[in-house]
Amino acid sequence: IAGKKLFQLKNCVDCHTLAKKADGKLTPVANKRADAWFSEHVAQESPIVLQKAKSKRRQKRVLKKEVAALDDFLYQSKPEEKKQISGLTEDVFDGAYLVYQNNCVNCHSIAGAGKEIAPDLTHIAKEHGDKEWLIKNLINPQQFAPESLMPKFNKLPEADLEKMAEYLLTLE
């Protein structure tokens, strides 16, 4: 889902579309190209994808992360997943991007993506389907798990926390 938000934020839609072409192929999906093609294409042909970062090293790290999110959305999503994604609200897309942007998957996994240092969030809505609980947990995770190493997101705007919770509520 974060990949779809990136697709919009990075203005990919200025040159590419997700609609089917007359021949039935999707653009920019790289039909019949090598797996590495997309990463190389974005790195070489689309410097616009880079976030503003102070150092080249940071730019490369951000680019790699963003390419992975775009790749997951464009190439790894199954048709039924893309259909589900298309029905989500803008707040859910924003929330997915905020979860990605705040590096939650550096510790948590979601549907097999990310790390497994912290609890898997794949089914968090089934376990904690309460928006207020999710927001309180983002603001102060130690309130619910005193031993938690999760950072507090108490400096994020309330609107961002609500969007993150909206996204997390889709994870059933």
PyMOL commands that set and color helices and strands:
alter all, ss='L'
color gray80, all
select helices_A, chain A and resi 2-9+12-14+37-45+47-49+56-76+79-86+90-101+104-106+124-127+131-139+141-143+158-168
alter helices_A, ss='H'
color red, helices_A
select strands_A, chain A and resi 109-110+113-114
alter strands_A, ss='S'
color yellow, strands_A
deselect
rebuild
show_as cartoon
